[in-house]
Amino acid sequence: MRSRRGFSFIELLTVMIVIGILASIAILRYRDFTNEALAARIATDMETVRLAALNHYSETSNWPGETADGQVPAELVRYLPDGWRFSTGSYSLDWENLGGVVGVTVRSDREGLIAKLSQRFVRGNPFVDMGGNVMYVILAPGVTI
């Protein structure tokens, strides 16, 4: 009987295929976890903006005016933490003043992030899916839809 040294081509190929499959599964799960964490951060950011807007509303009985995408409304700056931004590398927030109802819209190029936001948060108020964007609706105290 002849002794063998090393592995055959078939054995090496099989191991490489198995490692490739495991790596692809790990990458997909990593992206999902990343989007889940980012969705939770966005929800927290929106809650912070909501509290700032309600503080402003309680003092002035008016909502801040409309702003451009990624711009913090000037009226909210004093109620938000120092250095607060409406724009990050992964997403941007857009303040929407729709008359008696205001909201913060999340815009992102990452489809998985918007899908995760929709999946996790749109099921109930105050989140609304707006076809590729998600809006967090803010109502004045005592107002219902």
N, C-alpha and C positions, 0 to 999 in steps of 0.2 A: 504494500500500500504506500502511496506517495503522500508525503506531508505537504500541506498547503500553507503558504505564507500570504497574509493579507486577505482582502475581501474581493469577491467577484464583482464584475460590473453591475450585475442585476441587484446584488445586495446593496451596493452603494447608491444605485438609482432609487431603490425602494426607500432607503433612509432619507434621501434628499427630498423625495415626494412627500413623505410623512412630515418632515420638518417644514416644508413649504406650506402644507395645509395648516399645520398648527400656527405658523407665523401669520398667515392670512386671517385666521380666526382671532388671534390676539390683536391684530391691528384693528379689525372691525369692532371688537369689544372696547378697545382703547378709545376709538372715536366716539362710540356711544357713551362711555363714561365721561369723556370730555364735554360732550354736548349736554349731558345731564347736569354736570357741575355748572356749566355756563348758564343753563336755563335757571338753575336755582339762584345764581348770582343776579341774573336779570330780574327775577321776581323780587329779590331783596332791593335792588336798585329802584324798581318801580314803586315799591312800598315806601321807600325813602322820599321819592318825588311826590307821592300822594300825600304824605304827611306834611311836606313843605308847602304843597299847594293848598291844603286845608288850613294850615297856619296863616298863609297869606290871605285866603278867603275870609277867615274869621276876623282878621284885622281890617280888611278893606271892603268886604262884601262883593268883590270882583275877582274874576280869574285872570291870571296873566294872559297877555295877548299871544297870538300865533308867532312861532319862531321857525327859523329854517331847520332842516334836518341836522342834528348834531349840536345845535345851539341851546344853551341853557337860557331859559327866559330870565331877563334881568331882574324881574320882580321876585324870583325864587332864590337868587344867589345868597341872600342873607339867611335863608332858612336851611340851606344845604350845607353839608360839611365843607370845610376849606378844600379848594382844589377839585371840587366835583366837576365831572365832565359828562356830557351826553354822548360822547363818541369814544369808542375804544377800537382796537384793531379788529375785533371779531364782530362787533355790532354797533349800531348807533341808535339813539333814542330821538324821537321827534315829538315835540309838544304840539298837541292839536287842540285848538279852541273852537268848539263847534256850537257856540252860543251858550246855552245853559249847561251843556255837558262838555267836559274836557277829557283828554286822555293822553297817554304816552304810547306812541307806536314804536315797536322794535323793528328795525330794518337790518338785515344781514344777508350777505352773499352765501352764507353756509346753509344750504338746504336742510341739512340734518339738524341744525340748531332750531330753525323755525318749526320743523316737524316735531322736535322734542318739546318745544314750548306749546305747540298746539295740542299735542298728545297729553301733556302733563297738566296744563293750566287752563285750557279753553273750556273744559267741561263745565265750568260754572262761572258765575260772575266773579270778578269784574273783567275777565279776559274775553276778548272777541277775536276770532280768526277773520282776517281781512284779505284772504286770498294771497298768501305769501308773506304777509306781515301779521303781527299780533298786536292788538291794542289793549291797553289797560285803561279801563274807563273809570273816571273819577267824577262822582256826583257831589253836589252841594249837600250839606247836612239837611236831612228831612226830605230830600228829593228821591223818588223811586221811579223806576222805568216800568 
